[in-house]
Amino acid sequence: MTYKPSDEQQAVIDATAPVILVLAGAGTGKTSTAAAAAGKFLQRADVRRSIMRRDAVLAGRRTRLPAQARVLFLSFSRTAVAQVIDRAAGVIGPYLDRIDVSTFHGFAWKVINDFGQYHGYPAPQQILSAAEAKVPGGPAGLTYDQLMPAACTLLRIPEIAAHYAARYGLVICDEFQDTDDTEWAFLQLVAPQARRIFLGDLNQAIFTGMKNTDPARRKALAEALPGAITLPLPAASHRDPTGILPAAADAARERNFDHPAIAEAVRTGRLTVTRCTPSDYNERIVAMIRAARTRHHTVNVFTHTIIATSLLSDTLAKHGIPHEQVGFTEAYGEAIAAQHALLRFALNIPGASVRRALAVYIAANTRVKGGGLAPLAQQMLDSTNPALETALRSLALELRQAGTAEEGPDYDRLTDLIASSYSRVGMFRGEETWACAMPQTRSAIRQLQAGLPYEDVAEALTAARAGVLVGAANQRPRPIQVMNLHQTKGREADTTILLLQEDEYHGGEGEPFPSGSKLLYVVMTRARQRAQIIVPAAPHPLWRPLIERCGPA
């Protein structure tokens, strides 16, 4: 489909101000507009470069031309990065390979890997996930919280600063109102002389408590930058062209539940409520997902907590429904590491810490109150579970037999053994992330089979884990995604399903729920066609007035 910007979007595309704030609601085309603006910037830069070349030729002088201009697009989530790439491809075409799209942590990791070895961060650097940091005996490395401060230290070095200044002429930041102080400082240090485009919506500021952010202050700081202008986009939604769901969501955010838009959303079937008991949740949600897929809809399922998301994912896996767990990048990355450890052990290569790698993977999938290790992870380390020890001995024997056979490794057998290790060891949570990691491991085993040295394969698996952990892996999202409510921003689907349960905690707010209502707004604006809500007998007061307006199930 040809991109046809509105007058307001065209104003953003044509603007040349040093700093542009694009403020607009959900689904109003901020990302596509920013992509088009990036294309226009690159086109202008190419024209200027061609003029420099022509002038040099006409003057008969040899001139070193600047490198082709590039654009950096920073976002907060891996899925949002993938969607940015998809949307940009349809808007700017041939310029796509000159836009670097990354998460904040992903770009910080790149800075550290590109320059850190010369300035106090010797290669190879290791990322320590929260789960890895919990399990004793791990390697030295940088935690998530250390990545951006380390990158900021590097970006203050003149030679490194000059590299990025020459590379990027435009930096675009998505959801800039959600940046905390560290992220904001990092953003200002990346090519500080480059133009800036900040995309945001204060009505979607749902991380104020979680990240200790101040969206109003962040907006004021952006507006105070030299040459800054603000270009709002109109409220028309490209997600739902009828405008019904966006209008209903806006009314819900304002706690105006008698607004005609809510009644119209219910009447047209775009907003539905299903009441059920906890024992019915799984049956209902599986039926809804299958019904949506028969309509060829993409589906996003929202839960209130990470634990609820994990349990739902396990349920879908048991019903044979392939999906992606959004926000479980740590578990996915540590699944790659655990499978790599199993492969290393099978091939009898020294240094395979299988027990620890499996314990880290279990820790990544299981949250324990108080922050300790899950019992199974601790038993993995301590060798105190007889059933687990029996399973591990059997698995170890078969792995080693397949990996060190006289006629050479049985790679097909190795693949099957590693894939089945999840169930054989008795890991009860995270099946989908283990399955998601297997294509990476399967590819590595095929490369070994084709004769690639193990060292090269190991390096690729290590890089794959790191890429997943910092959100740099940009694989296309699956048509069914499950996530907690705070992972919903920047995502959209034909059908969304919100799973509400008893005794959910939404902080200490009461009516009019100034922060919680923004969450309600964000969730309702993710759907292109249908927003479905599954509710318990006594939903939280944040949601109750909306549910009551939806009428009987």
Summary of the structure (lengths in Angstrom):
residues: 553
radius of gyration: 25.3
end to end distance: 38.2
largest distance: 83.4
contacts: 1839
relative contact order: 0.14
helix: 54%
strand: 12%
